[in-house]
Amino acid sequence: MIWNKSVQPACDPIMTAPLKAVDKPVDIATAMGAIGRRARMAARVLALADADRKDAALTAMAAALREHSAEILATNADDLAEARSSGATTAFLDRLKLDNQGVSAMADGLDVVRGLADPVGIVTEAWTRPNGMRIERVQVPLGVVGVIYESRPNVTADAGALCLKAGNAVILRGGSDSLRSARAIHTALARGLRAAGLPEEAIQLVPTRDRAAVGLMLQGLGGAIDVIVPRGGKGLIARVQAEARVPVFAHLEGICHVYIDRDAQLEMAKSIVCNAKMRRTGVCGAAETLLVDRAVAATHLQPLVTMLIEAGCEVRGDAAMQAADARVKPASEQDWGTEYLDAVIAAKVVDGVDVAIDHIARYGSQHTDAIVTDNQVTAEKFLREVDSAIVLHNASTQFADGAEFGFGAEIGIATGKLHARGPVGVEQLCTFKYRIRGTGQIRP
């Protein structure tokens, strides 16, 4: 159940109120249906909004985030306290936590999105048929995007900004653990929309922890939602796959690999592996499996394992890894397909790049995988044959981030193969239509 005031426009005070009952309850399906209808109406306005109006909103949204950072951090502290009391893991708390730098980064991300070229209306192809008809393929907004995400409150700002820039309305359903933080961030976004004269319903936050809201979004809210973008763990993704009745930008697990080739420089390998695993263990681009070419096991294995363990990472390895360091725990079959999102890594010695590629094909999630080597031929083979959304040569898997691609931000990393793949930025939030100009042609 959610409440009467909660179905008012986003600037309603309840959106930043404590989590408690306000007014009498109404049926959640009725409330979500109203959210969908408002989003559809807002999408029609945004589709026709010029770049200056959208950019003005983004400027005001970033300013509101900075101006109200203290309130955002205070609500985030409440979310963190509740999560700790419920026994949340360290990795989960890391994803949930905001600080001054994090709020500033959100605002900076909006500034970068504002500076991107407007993707709406770009003619990607044009040609003239023999009968004189002129055909153009032009980028247009998707319409209404539903974003379902867990724990990371910054996704509220990232998704809102990207959808706005691409001319889409968005319905945001954040995690129950981050609802206070998401509300505070959303309030800042609503202020920006209002300041620019755009409908606040362009960015709506589902104001309830009730999981029934997710099911209703997956059904499409009576045709209001055009696409769903899920961003979360196995449970959420499994539910999306089972229940979605609208197209989905799939984001499966981030079972990311780093392969150390026989021609890898040891110091580069150590630096990349440490960063890929330990920079932030709770992000989807964190390395979960280390593969080392047997040809350099004698020189590279022990330094790599020691480096990881001394950095605070638990290593679960095969017999060769265990022989390199007695502190390595034995790996099970399950470890090769596990997304730890923690300071744990599976490690294995393989017989060359072909076996490494086979291992990634069997156990990976087609998210992000990297090779470290000075051999350009081997690197090109890896880049060509590893079927993942992102493949890297001599760089950390933690670059799997839309901001690092120059997208300003991202809604998520799509691991499917239709329409969007990799970081989902403004261009991926557009579709296209054909415009045909004739001079009276008819078909014989």
Summary of the structure (lengths in Angstrom):
residues: 444
radius of gyration: 23.7
end to end distance: 58.7
largest distance: 80.6
contacts: 1604
relative contact order: 0.13
helix: 47%
strand: 19%
